[in-house]
């Protein structure tokens, strides 16, 4: 196993690593830096062309759209971002309390975009899990969460996984296959609180779960039964998300943060906030699912800086 620094510049809170298999590009965001990044890779796996779109609000996560372009969840709204950087609002939350923002999320096999919210002050129970439907409407799926993170599904789609960094729990749900609705929540892994917390996650082709551990200097590797199989140790504390990618889908990309790190902490971990590349893990994972819903109204919008 080899861990190396991959991205040329750090973000304040890099998050939401996603591998766009069809375009062979890596997507991620800088939540507090309000930036959306997409990058191609060289043959050697180094960053190739990196394009950045700047938004006017904190951006939690991005997903590619099947019709082209990208869908992003930022503060309390979903946006479409086209190839030129034009940003158009698709839908916004109407029932969310003040002081919350979108955080992590992902699309399911049906192409619906699931995204959690959290309070800026991390108030317990203030977060929720929402879903951008295929008609661009928004459904509330779960309430009473604190910092929902790292949503994913088993290879057969029968199990949904969701981290709550606020409670320190990796939850699993049974999925009603005809509707895709989650039910029967139970705790698969519990982290001792306070302390390192489960953040973003990804599922490999074997059904094992890879969890970025915020404050834990590592990515943990669990079986589908919650057994800790190993860990990828990192030279930075704030691991925030992870995704398998590259041509063979065998490289793990890990985003990290540097929020609230003082000068002494940054001197110890100068690469905090960068994306890391991990090779030699002996497993592969799928590319991200695409948003397959309506992008109605995308022809008009404001041109973001690119």
SEDRENTOR-936851 format. One record per residue (C-alpha): x, y, z. Coordinates in nm, 2 decimals, decimal comma. Example, Ala and Ser with C-alpha at 12.3 -4.5 7.8 and 13.67 -1.06 7.14 Angstrom:
<nodes>
{{1,23 -0,45 0,78}}
{{1,37 -0,11 0,71}}
</nodes>
This chain:
<nodes>
{{0,00 0,00 0,00}}
{{0,13 0,34 -0,10}}
{{-0,02 0,67 0,03}}
{{0,08 0,99 -0,16}}
{{-0,03 1,35 -0,18}}
{{-0,23 1,39 -0,50}}
{{-0,39 1,74 -0,54}}
{{-0,16 2,04 -0,59}}
{{-0,35 2,27 -0,35}}
{{-0,52 2,22 -0,02}}
{{-0,88 2,31 0,05}}
{{-1,03 2,44 0,37}}
{{-1,26 2,14 0,39}}
{{-1,22 1,92 0,09}}
{{-1,50 1,67 0,07}}
{{-1,72 1,45 -0,15}}
{{-1,47 1,26 -0,36}}
{{-1,66 1,10 -0,66}}
{{-1,52 0,90 -0,96}}
{{-1,70 0,98 -1,28}}
{{-1,64 0,66 -1,47}}
{{-1,79 0,77 -1,80}}
{{-1,57 1,08 -1,82}}
{{-1,27 0,93 -1,62}}
{{-1,25 1,23 -1,39}}
{{-1,24 1,28 -1,02}}
{{-1,49 1,52 -0,86}}
{{-1,47 1,68 -0,52}}
{{-1,57 2,00 -0,34}}
{{-1,42 2,24 -0,09}}
{{-1,72 2,31 0,13}}
{{-1,59 2,62 0,31}}
{{-1,39 2,74 0,01}}
{{-1,71 2,72 -0,20}}
{{-1,54 2,54 -0,48}}
{{-1,63 2,25 -0,70}}
{{-1,34 2,07 -0,86}}
{{-1,31 1,82 -1,15}}
{{-0,99 1,67 -1,26}}
{{-0,86 1,43 -1,53}}
{{-0,57 1,20 -1,46}}
{{-0,25 1,14 -1,64}}
{{-0,14 0,79 -1,74}}
{{0,07 0,78 -1,43}}
{{-0,23 0,87 -1,21}}
{{-0,12 1,23 -1,14}}
{{-0,36 1,53 -1,18}}
{{-0,41 1,63 -1,54}}
{{-0,65 1,91 -1,62}}
{{-0,82 2,05 -1,31}}
{{-1,12 2,28 -1,36}}
{{-1,27 2,47 -1,07}}
{{-1,61 2,64 -1,04}}
{{-1,66 2,89 -0,76}}
{{-2,01 2,92 -0,60}}
{{-2,15 3,20 -0,39}}
{{-2,23 2,97 -0,10}}
{{-2,10 2,67 0,09}}
{{-2,12 2,36 -0,14}}
{{-2,16 2,02 0,03}}
{{-2,14 1,77 -0,25}}
{{-2,15 1,73 -0,63}}
{{-2,28 1,45 -0,86}}
{{-2,25 1,42 -1,24}}
{{-2,58 1,44 -1,43}}
{{-2,66 1,18 -1,70}}
{{-2,77 1,45 -1,94}}
{{-2,43 1,63 -1,90}}
{{-2,30 1,87 -1,64}}
{{-2,33 1,84 -1,27}}
{{-2,58 1,87 -0,98}}
{{-2,45 2,03 -0,66}}
{{-2,61 2,07 -0,32}}
{{-2,51 2,40 -0,16}}
{{-2,64 2,56 0,16}}
{{-3,01 2,48 0,13}}
{{-3,06 2,44 -0,25}}
{{-2,98 2,21 -0,54}}
{{-2,81 2,36 -0,84}}
{{-2,73 2,25 -1,20}}
{{-2,38 2,34 -1,31}}
{{-2,32 2,31 -1,69}}
{{-1,99 2,25 -1,87}}
{{-1,92 2,63 -1,90}}
{{-1,98 2,71 -1,53}}
{{-2,33 2,84 -1,57}}
{{-2,52 2,78 -1,24}}
{{-2,90 2,73 -1,22}}
{{-3,11 2,66 -0,91}}
{{-3,32 2,35 -0,95}}
{{-3,49 2,33 -0,61}}
{{-3,46 2,46 -0,26}}
{{-3,55 2,34 0,09}}
{{-3,87 2,48 0,24}}
{{-3,89 2,30 0,57}}
{{-3,53 2,32 0,69}}
{{-3,46 2,52 1,01}}
{{-3,23 2,83 0,99}}
{{-2,86 2,77 1,03}}
{{-2,83 2,44 0,85}}
{{-2,65 2,36 0,53}}
{{-2,62 2,06 0,29}}
{{-2,34 1,83 0,37}}
{{-2,25 1,49 0,21}}
{{-2,46 1,29 -0,04}}
{{-2,47 1,05 -0,34}}
{{-2,70 0,93 -0,61}}
{{-2,86 0,58 -0,59}}
{{-2,90 0,34 -0,88}}
{{-3,23 0,50 -0,98}}
{{-3,05 0,83 -1,03}}
{{-3,20 1,01 -0,73}}
{{-2,97 1,24 -0,53}}
{{-2,96 1,18 -0,15}}
{{-2,80 1,46 0,06}}
{{-2,79 1,53 0,43}}
{{-2,80 1,86 0,62}}
{{-2,63 1,96 0,94}}
{{-2,64 2,27 1,16}}
{{-2,35 2,51 1,14}}
{{-2,32 2,49 1,52}}
{{-2,36 2,10 1,50}}
{{-2,67 2,10 1,71}}
{{-2,78 1,74 1,79}}
{{-3,08 1,63 1,59}}
{{-3,09 1,94 1,37}}
{{-2,99 1,75 1,05}}
{{-3,20 1,55 0,81}}
{{-3,16 1,34 0,49}}
{{-3,33 1,47 0,18}}
{{-3,36 1,33 -0,17}}
{{-3,38 1,52 -0,50}}
{{-3,63 1,33 -0,70}}
{{-3,62 1,27 -1,08}}
{{-3,88 1,55 -1,13}}
{{-3,66 1,79 -0,93}}
{{-3,89 1,79 -0,63}}
{{-3,74 1,73 -0,28}}
{{-3,85 1,46 -0,04}}
{{-3,76 1,44 0,33}}
{{-3,64 1,09 0,40}}
{{-3,50 1,10 0,76}}
{{-3,50 1,36 1,04}}
{{-3,34 1,39 1,38}}
{{-2,98 1,34 1,25}}
{{-2,69 1,55 1,36}}
{{-2,41 1,53 1,09}}
{{-2,53 1,29 0,82}}
{{-2,24 1,18 0,61}}
{{-2,11 0,91 0,38}}
{{-2,42 0,76 0,22}}
{{-2,38 0,44 0,01}}
{{-2,54 0,11 -0,10}}
{{-2,44 -0,25 -0,11}}
{{-2,35 -0,39 -0,45}}
{{-2,69 -0,57 -0,47}}
{{-2,87 -0,25 -0,35}}
{{-3,04 -0,43 -0,06}}
{{-2,86 -0,24 0,21}}
{{-2,81 0,14 0,25}}
{{-2,53 0,28 0,47}}
{{-2,52 0,62 0,64}}
{{-2,28 0,77 0,88}}
{{-2,38 1,03 1,14}}
{{-2,06 1,20 1,25}}
{{-2,24 1,37 1,54}}
{{-2,34 1,04 1,70}}
{{-2,03 0,85 1,59}}
{{-2,24 0,58 1,43}}
{{-2,24 0,39 1,09}}
{{-2,60 0,29 1,04}}
{{-2,73 0,04 0,80}}
{{-3,09 0,01 0,66}}
{{-3,28 -0,25 0,47}}
{{-3,38 -0,12 0,13}}
{{-3,73 -0,19 -0,01}}
{{-3,61 -0,29 -0,36}}
{{-3,93 -0,19 -0,55}}
{{-3,93 0,16 -0,41}}
{{-3,57 0,21 -0,29}}
{{-3,69 0,33 0,05}}
{{-3,47 0,26 0,36}}
{{-3,62 0,10 0,67}}
{{-3,52 -0,09 0,98}}
{{-3,23 0,14 1,09}}
{{-2,96 -0,03 1,31}}
{{-2,61 0,05 1,42}}
{{-2,34 -0,14 1,23}}
{{-2,03 0,04 1,38}}
{{-2,02 0,28 1,68}}
{{-1,73 0,51 1,75}}
{{-1,66 0,61 2,11}}
{{-1,77 0,97 2,16}}
{{-1,63 1,23 2,18}}
{{-1,34 1,14 1,96}}
{{-1,27 1,05 1,60}}
{{-1,59 1,02 1,40}}
{{-1,70 0,84 1,08}}
{{-1,73 1,08 0,79}}
{{-1,76 0,99 0,41}}
{{-1,77 0,63 0,29}}
{{-1,75 0,42 -0,02}}
{{-1,84 0,06 -0,09}}
{{-1,60 -0,17 -0,29}}
{{-1,71 -0,44 -0,53}}
{{-1,69 -0,70 -0,26}}
{{-1,94 -0,52 -0,04}}
{{-1,68 -0,40 0,21}}
{{-1,71 -0,05 0,35}}
{{-1,43 0,21 0,35}}
{{-1,49 0,49 0,60}}
{{-1,30 0,82 0,62}}
{{-1,24 0,88 1,00}}
{{-1,25 1,26 1,08}}
{{-0,99 1,32 1,35}}
{{-0,86 0,96 1,32}}
{{-0,57 1,01 1,08}}
{{-0,71 0,71 0,88}}
{{-0,96 0,54 0,65}}
{{-1,11 0,23 0,82}}
{{-1,20 -0,08 0,62}}
{{-1,50 -0,28 0,74}}
{{-1,67 -0,60 0,63}}
{{-2,04 -0,58 0,55}}
{{-2,09 -0,73 0,91}}
{{-1,91 -0,44 1,07}}
{{-1,58 -0,61 1,14}}
{{-1,27 -0,39 1,12}}
{{-1,05 -0,54 0,85}}
{{-0,78 -0,29 0,84}}
{{-0,69 0,08 0,81}}
{{-0,52 0,32 0,57}}
{{-0,31 0,55 0,79}}
{{-0,28 0,91 0,67}}
{{-0,04 1,19 0,76}}
{{-0,33 1,42 0,83}}
{{-0,61 1,40 1,09}}
{{-0,92 1,51 0,91}}
{{-1,01 1,24 0,66}}
{{-1,35 1,35 0,51}}
{{-1,44 1,12 0,22}}
{{-1,31 0,85 -0,01}}
{{-1,38 0,70 -0,35}}
{{-1,22 0,44 -0,58}}
{{-1,11 0,55 -0,92}}
{{-0,86 0,56 -1,21}}
{{-0,89 0,33 -1,51}}
{{-0,89 0,01 -1,32}}
{{-1,10 0,16 -1,03}}
{{-0,84 0,02 -0,79}}
{{-0,70 0,35 -0,65}}
{{-0,86 0,51 -0,34}}
{{-0,88 0,89 -0,34}}
{{-0,92 1,05 0,00}}
{{-1,02 1,41 0,07}}
{{-0,91 1,58 0,38}}
{{-0,97 1,91 0,57}}
{{-0,78 2,17 0,76}}
{{-1,06 2,35 0,94}}
{{-0,98 2,51 1,27}}
{{-0,61 2,38 1,26}}
{{-0,38 2,63 1,43}}
{{-0,02 2,70 1,31}}
{{0,13 2,43 1,53}}
{{-0,11 2,17 1,40}}
{{-0,05 2,27 1,03}}
{{0,32 2,25 1,09}}
{{0,27 1,89 1,19}}
{{0,04 1,81 0,90}}
{{0,12 2,06 0,62}}
{{-0,07 1,86 0,36}}
{{-0,40 1,88 0,55}}
{{-0,68 1,97 0,31}}
{{-0,53 1,80 0,01}}
{{-0,66 1,49 -0,18}}
{{-0,45 1,18 -0,12}}
{{-0,40 0,88 -0,35}}
{{-0,38 0,53 -0,21}}
{{-0,26 0,24 -0,43}}
{{-0,19 -0,13 -0,37}}
{{-0,51 -0,21 -0,17}}
{{-0,60 -0,52 -0,38}}
{{-0,96 -0,42 -0,43}}
{{-1,18 -0,21 -0,66}}
{{-1,49 0,00 -0,63}}
{{-1,75 0,13 -0,87}}
{{-1,78 0,48 -1,01}}
{{-2,05 0,70 -0,87}}
{{-2,41 0,69 -0,99}}
{{-2,54 0,97 -1,20}}
{{-2,83 1,20 -1,14}}
{{-3,09 1,10 -1,39}}
{{-3,36 1,35 -1,32}}
{{-3,50 1,66 -1,48}}
{{-3,28 1,96 -1,53}}
{{-3,57 2,19 -1,62}}
{{-3,48 2,55 -1,64}}
{{-3,11 2,49 -1,68}}
{{-3,08 2,72 -1,99}}
{{-3,07 3,03 -1,77}}
{{-2,85 3,11 -1,48}}
{{-2,55 3,31 -1,36}}
{{-2,20 3,24 -1,49}}
{{-1,97 3,13 -1,21}}
{{-1,60 3,20 -1,21}}
{{-1,40 2,91 -1,36}}
</nodes>
